[in-house]
Amino acid sequence: MRAATSQKLYHLADELRGVARQGLTYAQNDHDRERYERVLAASARIVAAIDTVEARSDEEAGSVLEVFRENLAHVSPAHCLTINVSEEGVVASKLV
């Protein structure tokens, strides 16, 4: 698998993991929790499949899923925008 393709799939898996993390945090019922667990599991299967050219077993995807469950606190980097306004009304901004 090409490195660029692998990177795109890792980003997709991370995005799904982020959706699952938010969903599990704010789920209001068992049905929602089950759905977000399935999204988290799908993300883990993507990562497990990327790690080798051949699809890995469900057991190996399960180990990735356990790592994901243990590390739900940090999903993606935070972005910050700083804005400076002078007396003349000039605005300068920078994405950090």
VOGU-3710 file (C-alpha; in Angstrom, 3 decimals, decimal comma):
1> mraatsqkly> 0,000/0,000/0,000  1,313/3,442/-0,891  2,289/5,710/1,989  -0,120/8,455/0,876  -3,025/6,012/0,801  -2,109/4,653/4,223  -1,937/8,182/5,624  -5,379/9,024/4,228  -6,810/5,869/5,775  -5,194/6,675/9,136
11> hladelrgva> -6,806/10,132/8,991  -10,166/8,556/8,163  -9,799/6,115/11,065  -8,875/8,989/13,389  -11,897/10,991/12,252  -14,182/8,026/12,926  -12,511/7,564/16,294  -13,216/11,218/17,105  -16,883/10,856/16,143  -17,120/7,744/18,314
21> rqgltyaqnd> -15,410/9,455/21,243  -17,797/12,387/21,161  -20,773/10,085/20,731  -19,767/7,868/23,639  -19,260/10,921/25,825  -22,695/12,379/25,142  -24,789/9,271/24,370  -28,104/9,389/26,180  -29,170/5,780/25,795  -27,891/2,258/25,163
31> hdreryervl> -28,824/2,398/21,482  -26,592/5,435/20,898  -23,743/3,904/22,904  -23,937/0,705/20,828  -23,860/2,679/17,575  -20,802/4,685/18,645  -19,071/1,508/19,846  -19,590/0,140/16,330  -18,037/3,298/14,831  -15,060/2,918/17,198
41> aasarivaai> -14,708/-0,747/16,223  -14,812/0,153/12,506  -12,025/2,663/13,085  -9,944/-0,013/14,818  -10,516/-2,437/11,919  -9,292/0,201/9,444  -6,084/0,714/11,441  -5,561/-3,047/11,769  -6,014/-3,474/8,003  -3,546/-0,679/7,196
51> dtvearsdee> -0,775/-2,170/9,314  -0,369/-5,058/6,889  -1,196/-5,443/3,231  -3,415/-8,396/4,050  -6,454/-7,882/6,251  -5,659/-8,741/9,853  -7,758/-11,019/11,989  -10,642/-9,855/14,155  -8,484/-10,680/17,182  -5,798/-8,207/16,066
61> agsvlevfre> -8,441/-5,558/15,329  -9,725/-6,218/18,847  -6,342/-5,326/20,312  -6,378/-2,020/18,390  -9,904/-1,404/19,683  -8,746/-1,918/23,270  -5,996/0,670/22,773  -8,590/3,062/21,346  -10,914/2,516/24,321  -8,080/3,143/26,785
71> nlahvspahc> -7,021/6,349/25,009  -10,189/8,283/24,259  -9,091/11,514/25,907  -6,963/12,857/23,052  -8,319/12,406/19,552  -7,033/15,324/17,498  -4,907/18,432/17,905  -6,451/21,699/18,980  -6,196/24,697/16,690  -5,956/28,275/17,792
81> ltinvseegv> -6,457/31,503/15,905  -4,827/34,652/17,217  -6,093/38,037/16,055  -4,443/41,405/16,569  -6,329/44,662/15,980  -4,452/47,953/15,991  -5,865/51,412/16,698  -5,911/52,023/12,957  -8,194/49,029/12,527  -5,598/46,802/10,881
91> vasklv> -6,274/43,156/11,611  -3,591/40,470/11,574  -4,426/36,837/12,193  -2,422/33,682/12,497  -3,565/30,070/12,704  -1,474/28,268/15,310
//
